[in-house]
């Protein structure tokens, strides 16, 4: 297993574009542009397609339900043509707060919506006439003047990666996806995610190794692991308290399956009660340290080995710092140093238990 490094880009500013241009010169594998309730993910990638030549350009993620599946296919095919085949379509269902509060779209049957969206995108991008009869999408609409249409774009392959956390969506990822967009991930408990994914893959006649496994990590090179871990841990208070409703929070569920149920419930209660600082203080430092690359070279190498041996292919790295020239130089230095550590770990034999 060989580790690759991608870079998370949010928000994408002019300084962020320069970071990605320089990251490409360092041989960073990919850039991942998210969307939530700020900018969209597709427009920045079209811009980056004109500014870069080799780096893979990925949405991390676009939200299902915000666009029709046909519109997603049209955008993906356009970006694949503009980038000479470097585009990766990362998709996810988001959650009810965003979909129902921001987009005005009911959050219902997310796994089924994901399956049908993939089927429609693959049908369109393969050059087939669109004729889909599902539980969510019926195309053409029955009892209408709609007709089955074939895209005028040339057929192309669109790699589709799924952001999934729950067991049903993880099984679907194993069954259908080209890659996984993972987060909330401890390599020590990797099978919480990879087990259902493996089941889905094997049921479809595939292997887990057919799927590009990508995981989000923050990077902080430091001698003060406790302080850095504490900072990263406190950032999770928003995730546990606000990234979902009191009854629906997929991140909390994922951490609960990895042994942190009491902690995330306590953080959520404090956040929803309005005591944000207490919520931040309540997040265990172990969460900040365990889901990121924090510490000295030796400590980071140890973590990299764990990700590699768990089967992770690509680390989607978030860099610390703001939008200044000095920060740009430091980010690039940190990124270059991480790539050196990754090369060292990739040159080693896998750890055996």
C-alpha positions, 0 to 999 in steps of 0.5 A: 500500500502506498500513501498519496497526499491531497490538499483540502482547499476551503475556502478557495481564494487567490492565495489558495489558488497559488498554494495549489499551483505550488502544491502541484509542483511538489507533486501533490496528488489532488486538491479537494474543494468542498461546498457547504453554505459558502461557495460552491465546489464546481466553479473553483475547480473549473478555474483550477483546471486552467491554472494547473496541468497534472493535479487531480481536481476533486469535489469534496463534496457536492451535495446531492439534492442541490442539483439534479443528477443530470445537472451533476453529470453535465457539470462533471463531463464539462470539467472532465473535458476542461481538465483533460481527464483530471476531474473526480466527482465526490458526492454526499448527501449532506444532512437535513439541516443544510438540505432542508434549511439551505436548499429547501430539499427534503432529506429523505431516503439518502442512500437510495438517492445516492444509488440512483444519482450514481446510476443516472450519472453513469448512464449519461456519461456513458453516452446512453439515452437517459431512461431511469425508473427509480424510487426517487427519480423517474426519467422521463417524467411519466405522463409528460412531454419529456423524452429520453435524451442522450448527451451531446457530450462525448462519452467519458469516465467520471470517477465517483467518490462517496462521502459516507459514514453510516453502515448502509452508505458505506456498503453502498460505497463498497458496491458502487463507488470508485473511491471513499471520502472518509472523515471522523477516522481513527486508523486504529478503528478502521474496520468500523468503516472498512468492514461494511465497505468490504461487505458491499464490495464483496457482495458486488463481486469486487474487492476493497482494494478496488476503491480509492480510500481517502481520509481527511487529516489536519497537519501540525508539525510541533513538539507540543503535541498536547497543546496542538491536540487540544486545539484540534480537539476543540474544533470538533465541538462545532462538528458534534454540536452544530453539524446536524440536529439534536437527533441526526448527526452522522459525525457523532454516530461515527465517533460513537461507533469508535468508542466516543459515544459518551463524549460526543453526547456530552459535547452536543448537550453543552453546545445546544445549551449555548455553553460553547466554551464548555463544549470545546473543553469537553472534547477529549484531546485524544480525538484531536490527536488521533484523527490528525497528523500532529507532532514531531517527525517520528510521531507523524511517521508513526501515524502515517504507518497506521494509515498505510497499514489500514489500507488508506490510499490518499490523505486529504490534508488540511494545512494550518494558517491564514491568507498571507504570503508568510503563511503561504510559504510556511504551508508549502514548507509544511507540505513539502516536509510531509511529502518527505515523511510520506516518501520515507514511510512508503519506502518501508515494508508494511508493518505486520501484526 
